[in-house]
Amino acid sequence: MSTGNIQIKEQAGAYESPAELFKAAARYKGERYFYMNKDKSEWLIGLGHAYIIKDESRNPELITEQFQALLDQAEQPHHIRLFGGFQFDAGDSSLFDAFGHSHFIWPKIQIRCQHNQLTYTYTDMTDEEILNWRSDDEIKAPVVQSVANLNEGQFLHNVATAVEAMKAGQFDKVVLSRQKKVVMDAPVDSAWLIERGLQNEEYSYFLLLEEQESTFVSRTPEQLVKVEDHQLSTNAIAGTMAREIDQAAQKLMNDAKNRVEHDIVVRSITADIEPFTSRMNLPDAPEIMTNRFVYHLYTPITAQLEKGNVLSISHALHPTPALGGFPKEAAATFIEQAEGDRGFYGAPMGYVTADGEGEFVVAIRSMLIKENIAVLFAGCGVVEDSVPEAEFDETETKFKPMLQLLGVTE
C-alpha cells in the first residue's frame, strides 16, 4: 500500500458526549464509527476515512500486513487503532453489500475516551480542518410505523429440521437466527441511536459502523477476545433465560439443556485458544451474567499469550459454538443451507492496536439500517431437546435491545 508519509497530530480535549460529537460531525456521515466497552469506561469514535482496508474474503493476514504498511509510514503509530470486522461467513448478503468481508478503517479523526478524558488523533489534516465543525441542529427522533417478522415460518422449520439432524448424530448444537423489519417515518440518525443507547444501564458493548448509506449497530454482551499486556481474555456466554421468569437465574443455573449448551461452548473456546497460549485459567462452573432483559450462563477464561495477534486469534475462535454450533464445520454447513448469508450478524468486530493487541466482540443483538428501514437479527442455540416455539420465544426476548434502541414499545 503506497501512502507516502502519514502525518499524525494529537491533542487532549474537554469531555463531550459521543452523541454530541456524532451530531457535530454530520459532514462525515457514512464514514463514522462508535465503539464502547461494557462498563462504559472507554469509547472510540472514528470520523472520515483516511484509509480503508477491504477484502472480499475474511483475511486477517492481509489486514495485518496492510495495517503494518500504514504504521511504517506514520510518525506516532502506537496511538492508532484500526477498527472494523470480518463478516460471519463467505457468502454475499445483499444487506451488507456496502461492506467488505474484511472491513477495517483508519479514520481521519480518531477520538478516544478513557475515564472521561479525551484524546484526539488526526491523520493528514491541516490545522484549519481539525475540528472546524459544530452543529446546533437538534437530534431528531423518527417515529415507528411498523414492526414485522420476516422469516418466522422458516425459522420454526429450521429448528425442527436441526433437532432431527442432531437426533441422527449429524452435530451436537447449531445456532439459528431470524429477522424483524422495523419501518420508521424518517431516516434513522446515528447520533440519535447513540444518545438513546447511553440512556440505559445495559451491560453490553455498543458498536455502530457507517458505510455509505448503510449503518450496522450492535448491543452485544459477548466478548470474543481481548489481548492486553500479553494477556488473553475471552469468555463463554451460552444459555439464556428471560428475567421475567420467576427465579430465572436459579432455574437457568440448574437447567440441563442450557448447561449442555454452555459446556459445548467452553470446550470449543479452550481448544481454539490453546495453540496461542499458556497458563490457561477458567472456573469450574459458570456464573450468571445479568442483562436488562435476560440472564446468561457465563464463564470467563484467561491465558498468557505466546504467539499470534488479536486478529489471528479472533479468526481462530470464530464462530464459537455460541454463534455457530458444534462441531463447527457441520453446524456451519447447516446454517449456510438453512439461512444463507449473515453478513455482520454474529461476526467478530472490534479494534486492533499497532502492537497487535485489542478487543473483538461478537456482534449479536444487532441490526442493519438503510435510511428509514432497520432489519434486526436475533438467534438462539438449538440442541437435541429444543422445542421450536420455545426457541422462537427466546429470540423475541433477544430482539428487545434493538427494539428499545429504535423506540419500539410493547
Secondary structure per residue as TSV (DSSP state, phi and psi in degrees):
chain	resnum	aa	ss	phi	psi
A	1	M	-	360.0	122.4
A	2	S	-	-101.2	118.8
A	3	T	-	-129.0	-13.1
A	4	G	-	75.9	-173.9
A	5	N	-	-74.0	132.5
A	6	I	B	-95.9	119.2
A	7	Q	-	-90.7	128.7
A	8	I	E	-124.6	134.4
A	9	K	E	-124.4	149.1
A	10	E	E	-134.5	149.6
A	11	Q	E	-157.0	154.5
A	12	A	E	-82.9	158.4
A	13	G	E	-143.3	158.3
A	14	A	-	-70.8	152.9
A	15	Y	-	-68.0	131.8
A	16	E	-	-134.6	148.3
A	17	S	-	-69.0	147.7
A	18	P	H	-61.5	-32.2
A	19	A	H	-64.4	-41.8
A	20	E	H	-66.6	-38.3
A	21	L	H	-65.4	-41.2
A	22	F	H	-63.3	-42.4
A	23	K	H	-62.6	-42.9
A	24	A	H	-68.0	-26.7
A	25	A	T	-99.6	36.7
A	26	A	G	-60.9	-24.3
A	27	R	G	-62.5	-20.1
A	28	Y	G	-97.9	13.6
A	29	K	T	-51.5	134.4
A	30	G	T	92.2	-7.4
A	31	E	S	-138.8	45.0
A	32	R	E	-130.1	154.9
A	33	Y	E	-145.2	160.9
A	34	F	E	-143.1	137.5
A	35	Y	E	-143.1	128.0
A	36	M	E	-131.2	138.8
A	37	N	-	-78.8	176.7
A	38	K	T	-62.0	-44.4
A	39	D	T	-90.9	8.6
A	40	K	S	64.6	18.2
A	41	S	S	-82.3	-13.8
A	42	E	E	-148.3	136.9
A	43	W	E	-143.3	163.7
A	44	L	E	-138.3	133.0
A	45	I	E	-123.2	139.2
A	46	G	E	-121.7	135.2
A	47	L	E	-128.2	121.6
A	48	G	E	79.4	158.5
A	49	H	E	-108.7	103.6
A	50	A	E	-72.3	-46.3
A	51	Y	E	-145.0	145.4
A	52	I	E	-129.9	130.4
A	53	I	E	-108.5	114.4
A	54	K	E	-129.3	150.0
A	55	D	E	-151.2	150.2
A	56	E	S	-86.9	15.8
A	57	S	S	-132.9	162.5
A	58	R	-	-84.1	103.8
A	59	N	-	-135.6	82.3
A	60	P	H	-64.3	-30.2
A	61	E	H	-65.1	-42.4
A	62	L	H	-64.8	-43.1
A	63	I	H	-61.6	-44.7
A	64	T	H	-60.1	-44.4
A	65	E	H	-65.5	-45.9
A	66	Q	H	-74.3	-32.7
A	67	F	H	-62.5	-43.2
A	68	Q	H	-63.9	-36.6
A	69	A	H	-62.2	-38.3
A	70	L	H	-69.2	-42.8
A	71	L	H	-61.6	-36.7
A	72	D	T	-63.9	-21.1
A	73	Q	T	-105.9	6.3
A	74	A	B	-101.4	147.8
A	75	E	S	-77.2	-34.0
A	76	Q	S	-131.3	67.5
A	77	P	G	-66.2	-23.9
A	78	H	G	-70.3	-8.4
A	79	H	G	-97.5	-6.6
A	80	I	-	-90.5	135.5
A	81	R	E	-117.8	124.6
A	82	L	E	-86.7	127.2
A	83	F	E	-117.8	140.3
A	84	G	E	164.5	-146.8
A	85	G	E	-174.6	176.2
A	86	F	E	-115.9	131.9
A	87	Q	-	-62.1	158.7
A	88	F	S	-60.4	-41.4
A	89	D	S	-138.6	-178.7
A	90	A	S	-89.9	0.6
A	91	G	S	-77.4	-179.2
A	92	D	-	-121.5	95.6
A	93	S	-	-82.0	127.0
A	94	S	G	-63.1	-26.1
A	95	L	G	-63.0	-29.4
A	96	F	G	-111.3	29.0
A	97	D	T	-69.0	-15.6
A	98	A	T	-80.3	-14.9
A	99	F	S	-106.7	149.1
A	100	G	-	-79.8	162.5
A	101	H	S	-69.3	-30.8
A	102	S	E	-112.6	123.9
A	103	H	E	-143.9	105.6
A	104	F	E	-135.6	147.9
A	105	I	E	-128.0	131.1
A	106	W	E	-103.3	108.7
A	107	P	E	-82.2	162.2
A	108	K	E	-67.7	-42.5
A	109	I	E	-126.0	125.2
A	110	Q	E	-116.4	128.4
A	111	I	E	-117.4	119.8
A	112	R	E	-116.7	130.9
A	113	C	E	-117.2	125.4
A	114	Q	E	-128.3	116.9
A	115	H	T	51.6	49.0
A	116	N	T	68.3	13.5
A	117	Q	E	-108.5	124.8
A	118	L	E	-100.2	142.1
A	119	T	E	-127.1	125.6
A	120	Y	E	-101.2	131.5
A	121	T	E	-122.6	128.4
A	122	Y	E	-117.4	136.5
A	123	T	E	-114.9	120.9
A	124	D	S	52.5	48.9
A	125	M	-	-128.3	145.8
A	126	T	-	-81.9	163.0
A	127	D	T	-59.0	-32.6
A	128	E	T	-69.0	-28.9
A	129	E	T	-81.7	-27.5
A	130	I	T	-67.9	117.4
A	131	L	T	52.2	29.4
A	132	N	-	-88.6	55.3
A	133	W	-	-153.5	144.2
A	134	R	-	-154.9	159.1
A	135	S	-	-139.7	132.8
A	136	D	-	-100.3	2.7
A	137	D	-	-66.9	144.4
A	138	E	-	-75.8	147.4
A	139	I	-	-77.6	117.8
A	140	K	-	-91.7	137.7
A	141	A	-	-98.8	117.9
A	142	P	-	-72.8	162.2
A	143	V	-	-109.7	135.8
A	144	V	E	-70.0	130.2
A	145	Q	E	-102.8	-38.5
A	146	S	E	-158.2	153.6
A	147	V	E	-134.6	129.4
A	148	A	E	-146.5	143.4
A	149	N	E	-74.1	141.1
A	150	L	S	-97.6	-35.0
A	151	N	S	-141.7	46.3
A	152	E	H	-61.3	-50.5
A	153	G	H	-63.4	-40.7
A	154	Q	H	-64.9	-38.4
A	155	F	H	-61.9	-48.3
A	156	L	H	-61.1	-40.2
A	157	H	H	-63.9	-42.5
A	158	N	H	-62.7	-40.5
A	159	V	H	-63.3	-46.8
A	160	A	H	-61.9	-40.6
A	161	T	H	-66.2	-39.7
A	162	A	H	-64.3	-40.6
A	163	V	H	-60.7	-43.3
A	164	E	H	-64.2	-38.8
A	165	A	H	-64.6	-38.2
A	166	M	H	-69.8	-37.1
A	167	K	H	-64.5	-26.9
A	168	A	T	-86.9	2.0
A	169	G	T	82.5	19.1
A	170	Q	S	-76.7	-33.8
A	171	F	-	-163.2	172.4
A	172	D	S	-98.6	-29.4
A	173	K	E	-158.3	147.7
A	174	V	E	-144.9	145.4
A	175	V	E	-102.6	122.3
A	176	L	E	-115.6	149.5
A	177	S	E	-131.8	164.9
A	178	R	E	-145.9	177.8
A	179	Q	E	-132.8	154.2
A	180	K	E	-124.5	152.7
A	181	K	E	-117.4	128.7
A	182	V	E	-115.9	125.8
A	183	V	E	-108.0	127.8
A	184	M	E	-105.4	168.6
A	185	D	S	-87.5	-2.6
A	186	A	S	-157.0	161.7
A	187	P	-	-56.2	144.3
A	188	V	-	-87.0	123.4
A	189	D	-	-89.1	132.3
A	190	S	H	-62.8	-38.0
A	191	A	H	-62.0	-37.9
A	192	W	H	-64.6	-42.1
A	193	L	H	-62.1	-43.9
A	194	I	H	-64.6	-43.5
A	195	E	H	-58.5	-45.4
A	196	R	H	-66.1	-39.7
A	197	G	H	-65.0	-26.1
A	198	L	T	-87.8	-1.8
A	199	Q	T	-86.9	-12.5
A	200	N	S	-116.9	171.3
A	201	E	-	-101.2	26.7
A	202	E	-	-54.7	125.8
A	203	Y	-	-87.4	74.9
A	204	S	S	-146.9	155.4
A	205	Y	E	-67.5	154.7
A	206	F	E	-133.8	119.1
A	207	L	E	-134.2	147.7
A	208	L	E	-143.8	128.5
A	209	L	E	-133.1	118.2
A	210	E	E	-94.5	142.2
A	211	E	E	-148.5	108.1
A	212	Q	T	57.8	-119.9
A	213	E	T	-92.6	2.9
A	214	S	E	-107.9	144.0
A	215	T	E	-133.4	123.5
A	216	F	E	-103.8	134.2
A	217	V	E	-132.3	139.6
A	218	S	E	-143.4	137.1
A	219	R	E	-116.0	90.1
A	220	T	E	-110.1	139.4
A	221	P	-	-84.8	-4.3
A	222	E	-	-107.2	113.2
A	223	Q	E	-79.6	136.1
A	224	L	E	-87.5	-54.3
A	225	V	E	-161.8	146.0
A	226	K	E	-131.3	136.1
A	227	V	E	-123.1	121.5
A	228	E	E	-149.0	127.7
A	229	D	T	53.0	41.9
A	230	H	T	66.4	12.6
A	231	Q	E	-105.6	131.0
A	232	L	E	-99.8	134.1
A	233	S	E	-131.5	140.5
A	234	T	E	-150.4	-176.6
A	235	N	E	-159.4	156.6
A	236	A	E	-103.2	121.5
A	237	I	E	-124.7	106.7
A	238	A	E	-158.8	138.6
A	239	G	E	104.0	119.0
A	240	T	E	-139.2	143.9
A	241	M	E	-147.8	137.0
A	242	A	E	-63.9	138.1
A	243	R	T	-67.9	-20.8
A	244	E	T	-70.2	-15.6
A	245	I	S	-72.6	138.1
A	246	D	T	-61.5	129.0
A	247	Q	T	54.1	41.9
A	248	A	H	-61.0	-41.2
A	249	A	H	-61.7	-46.1
A	250	Q	H	-67.5	-39.6
A	251	K	H	-63.5	-40.2
A	252	L	H	-63.0	-44.5
A	253	M	H	-61.8	-30.0
A	254	N	H	-100.6	3.4
A	255	D	-	-83.0	120.7
A	256	A	H	-62.9	-43.4
A	257	K	H	-60.0	-46.5
A	258	N	H	-69.8	-35.8
A	259	R	H	-67.5	-39.3
A	260	V	H	-62.0	-46.5
A	261	E	H	-58.1	-43.1
A	262	H	H	-67.2	-43.6
A	263	D	H	-62.2	-35.7
A	264	I	H	-60.3	-43.5
A	265	V	H	-65.5	-43.6
A	266	V	H	-59.3	-47.2
A	267	R	H	-62.7	-40.2
A	268	S	H	-67.5	-45.1
A	269	I	H	-63.4	-46.0
A	270	T	H	-63.6	-36.1
A	271	A	H	-66.9	-37.7
A	272	D	H	-69.5	-36.0
A	273	I	H	-90.5	-12.7
A	274	E	G	-55.0	-41.6
A	275	P	G	-65.1	-17.8
A	276	F	G	-100.0	-8.0
A	277	T	E	-137.4	171.8
A	278	S	E	-140.8	168.3
A	279	R	E	52.4	56.0
A	280	M	E	-76.4	139.7
A	281	N	E	-128.7	132.7
A	282	L	-	-153.7	148.1
A	283	P	-	-71.9	164.0
A	284	D	S	-74.4	-24.8
A	285	A	S	-141.4	154.6
A	286	P	-	-71.8	162.7
A	287	E	E	-104.8	177.0
A	288	I	E	-103.1	125.1
A	289	M	E	-99.9	130.6
A	290	T	E	-104.4	123.4
A	291	N	-	-117.7	178.2
A	292	R	S	-60.5	-39.8
A	293	F	S	-112.1	-19.5
A	294	V	E	-139.2	160.7
A	295	Y	E	-104.1	147.2
A	296	H	E	-126.4	150.8
A	297	L	E	-78.7	136.8
A	298	Y	E	-142.2	127.2
A	299	T	E	-126.7	112.8
A	300	P	E	-77.9	143.1
A	301	I	E	-133.8	130.9
A	302	T	E	-129.9	158.4
A	303	A	E	-164.0	163.6
A	304	Q	E	-86.8	127.0
A	305	L	E	-76.8	129.7
A	306	E	-	-110.1	-30.0
A	307	K	S	-158.5	168.6
A	308	G	-	84.1	175.6
A	309	N	-	-131.5	179.7
A	310	V	H	-64.4	-28.2
A	311	L	H	-70.1	-47.0
A	312	S	H	-68.1	-34.8
A	313	I	H	-71.9	-40.4
A	314	S	H	-62.2	-36.5
A	315	H	H	-66.8	-39.1
A	316	A	H	-68.1	-35.1
A	317	L	H	-76.6	-32.0
A	318	H	-	-79.3	139.5
A	319	P	S	-85.2	138.1
A	320	T	-	-67.3	160.9
A	321	P	T	-59.5	-17.1
A	322	A	T	-69.5	-20.6
A	323	L	T	-122.9	-16.7
A	324	G	S	-115.0	-72.8
A	325	G	E	152.4	-169.4
A	326	F	E	-153.3	134.2
A	327	P	S	-59.6	151.5
A	328	K	H	-59.1	-49.2
A	329	E	H	-66.4	-43.4
A	330	A	H	-64.9	-41.1
A	331	A	H	-66.2	-41.5
A	332	A	H	-61.6	-39.9
A	333	T	H	-63.4	-42.5
A	334	F	H	-63.7	-43.9
A	335	I	H	-60.9	-44.6
A	336	E	H	-60.3	-41.5
A	337	Q	H	-73.3	-35.6
A	338	A	H	-83.8	-36.3
A	339	E	H	-117.2	-27.3
A	340	G	-	87.4	-140.5
A	341	D	-	-101.2	137.2
A	342	R	-	-99.5	-13.6
A	343	G	T	63.2	-129.8
A	344	F	T	-87.7	-5.5
A	345	Y	T	-64.4	126.1
A	346	G	T	73.6	10.5
A	347	A	-	-90.4	160.3
A	348	P	E	-77.8	124.3
A	349	M	E	-138.4	144.5
A	350	G	E	165.5	-147.9
A	351	Y	E	-135.5	156.1
A	352	V	E	-129.4	138.5
A	353	T	E	-92.8	174.5
A	354	A	T	-61.9	-27.5
A	355	D	T	-96.4	14.6
A	356	G	S	82.8	8.5
A	357	E	-	-93.9	-178.7
A	358	G	E	143.5	-164.9
A	359	E	E	-145.1	136.2
A	360	F	E	-125.3	142.8
A	361	V	E	-117.6	169.6
A	362	V	E	-102.0	116.2
A	363	A	-	-82.4	67.1
A	364	I	-	-91.6	-178.5
A	365	R	S	46.7	65.8
A	366	S	E	-138.4	172.0
A	367	M	E	-156.9	158.4
A	368	L	E	-119.4	123.6
A	369	I	E	-113.3	131.9
A	370	K	E	-129.5	114.3
A	371	E	T	57.1	-113.4
A	372	N	T	-103.9	10.7
A	373	I	E	-118.0	128.9
A	374	A	E	-117.7	129.9
A	375	V	E	-105.4	119.7
A	376	L	E	-100.2	147.7
A	377	F	E	-123.9	140.3
A	378	A	E	-154.0	148.4
A	379	G	E	-141.4	177.8
A	380	C	E	-154.8	154.3
A	381	G	E	-82.9	127.6
A	382	V	E	-109.4	126.1
A	383	V	-	-122.9	-177.6
A	384	E	T	-61.8	-30.6
A	385	D	T	-99.9	18.7
A	386	S	-	-68.7	147.9
A	387	V	-	-113.5	124.0
A	388	P	H	-51.6	-44.8
A	389	E	H	-66.6	-35.1
A	390	A	H	-68.2	-38.5
A	391	E	H	-67.5	-36.4
A	392	F	H	-60.1	-45.4
A	393	D	H	-61.4	-37.7
A	394	E	H	-63.4	-41.0
A	395	T	H	-67.4	-32.3
A	396	E	H	-57.5	-42.6
A	397	T	H	-64.0	-38.6
A	398	K	H	-74.9	-16.1
A	399	F	H	-73.7	-19.8
A	400	K	H	-58.4	-40.7
A	401	P	H	-57.8	-41.1
A	402	M	H	-73.7	-37.9
A	403	L	H	-62.9	-41.9
A	404	Q	H	-62.8	-40.1
A	405	L	H	-62.1	-33.9
A	406	L	T	-87.0	-2.1
A	407	G	T	83.8	18.7
A	408	V	-	-80.8	125.8
A	409	T	-	-103.6	163.1
A	410	E	-	-63.1	360.0
